[in-house]
Amino acid sequence: MTVSLEQLRRCHVAVDLGAARTRVFVKGAGLVVDEPSVAAVNTRTGALIAVGEFAEKMTGRTPDYIRVARPVSGGTVVDVEMAQRMLRHLLGEKLRRQLRRKPLLRAAATTPHDSDPLAQRATIETLVGLGARRVELVDTLIAAAVGCGLPVEEPTATMILVCGAATTQVAVLSLGSIVTAERIPVGGNAIDHAVIQYLRHQHELMLPSQSVRPLQLALHGTGLTPDGPASTEIHGRDVATGLARSVVVETAAVRQALHTPLTAVLDGIGKVLRDCPPDLVADLVDGGITMVGGSARLPGLDELLRDATGMPVRIAESPDTCAVLGLGAMLDGRIQPLTLNPLAEAE
């Protein structure tokens, strides 16, 4: 999975296949696709009905003969054929025609840290099926660090936390490489599930649809912070009767319900820091942790990490698109490699 910047500069398209969203960057055109990684299929005919935003709205609202599929799970392609069909429709005929004009189409794709060879092969086959003659794989942690402007190539430590839908990845980077990293099987979906379980067990209430982020629905964007509202009203379906019902939920109780999944993230950060050399840990006192990913905007998560680690924590300017924009910067040649032997040039 080691790839040079020179190889990446030869690529024409960069793809970030995430469990929540799929993003495509084309050299010279910028970010052209940013849609949910969802496809709706007619099981009777096998025809693709919808992809992206419209397919996600169909989740939980379809008849029996329509299946809403998610071909990507945890940053890994689990259904190659469906992922190819989804990408083909997301790109559109006009863009695919432009890419086919490339005599030797090269593509770059992000892959989770420590992904197994089968998962890497599935990503490569997905892009080869779309016409790519060569596919370069880049670690999501490095791509996200480049995308949020961290000095990855410098001989100083930078710590990044990629908060995905299915997994959370944390790493310490220095000199353009990963010094130590950890992949935690807890992400935004687990946090949402914790809220769903809390409402079901404590209030016997089911939320209307899993396509709506239940955490944001319950907390209105501010409930996880101590300064947010003390309570909020939630509409859902009664577990026993099946009728519509509203309950008033204390946000302090919801914060307690999220303690279990977030504890696993804190444990992963602690393991990375313990495995990191002391000199690099000293650098992190000033640099702190940079959060990226769709779940990085979870209200109060940055405060929780700040209190638990004692280090400064900041959220990237565009946390959702850092990984694909980092790949795009590598494709455009905006990232220069560090000169490791400057004395030779002086001679």
Secondary structure, 3 states (H helix, E strand, C coil): CCCCHHHHHCCCEEEEECCCEEEEEECCCEEEEEEECCEEEECCCCCEEEECHHHHHCCCCCCCCEEEECCEECCEECCHHHHHHHHHHHHHHHHHHHHHCCCCCEEEEEECCCCCHHHHHHHHHHHHCCCCCEEEEEEHHHHHHHHCCCCCCCCCCEEEEEECCCCEEEEEEECCEEEEEEEECCCHHHHHHHHHHHHHHHHCEECCCCCCCHHHHHHCCCCCCCCCCCEEEEEEEECCCCCEEEEEEEHHHHHHHCHHHHHHHHHHHHHHHHHCCHHHHHHHHHHCEEEECHHHHCCCHHHHHHHHHCCCEEECCCHHHHHHHHHHHHHCCCCCCCCCCHHHHHC
